[in-house]
Amino acid sequence: MQDDFRLCPLALLALQHIVRKVSRHDAEWLSVRVSFGLAGVLVRNDNHDLQRLADHLQRHQLGSMLTVPS
């Protein structure tokens, strides 16, 4: 999710619920779509998945859509 989005008061609880539910379904999940565009994608980063996604987007000239903090 983008850092400039305004969230409803229960948004973090909803996101926690989504992560728990998808983790029960597939422990190795990479991303979950929760809305449209990249703003609606939760991406795991415990195995450096975010950097791999950024590299993929960069290779396919979509790199300006995602920056990964160092």
WODA-V932744 format. One record per residue. RES is the residue in one small letter. SS is DSSP state (H for helix, E for strand, L for the rest). PHI is phi in whole degrees, -180 to 180 (none if undefined). Layout:
BEGIN
RES|SS|PHI, RES|SS|PHI
END
This chain:
BEGIN
m|L|none, q|L|-75, d|L|-77, d|L|-103, f|L|-80, r|L|-92, l|L|-101, c|L|-72, p|L|-58, l|L|-103, a|H|-61, l|H|-65, l|H|-65, a|H|-64, l|H|-66, q|H|-61, h|H|-61, i|H|-61, v|H|-63, r|H|-61, k|H|-66, v|H|-69, s|H|-67, r|H|-68, h|H|-75, d|L|-150, a|L|-65, e|L|-105, w|L|-62, l|L|-103, s|E|-151, v|E|-136, r|E|-87, v|L|-119, s|L|-165, f|L|-106, g|L|71, l|H|-69, a|H|-67, g|H|-109, v|E|-125, l|E|-93, v|E|-123, r|L|-70, n|L|-136, d|L|-75, n|L|-122, h|L|63, d|H|-65, l|H|-63, q|H|-65, r|H|-64, l|H|-64, a|H|-61, d|H|-62, h|H|-61, l|H|-63, q|H|-64, r|H|-62, h|L|-103, q|L|59, l|L|-116, g|H|-61, s|H|-70, m|H|-81, l|L|-144, t|L|-121, v|L|-105, p|L|-65, s|L|-77
END
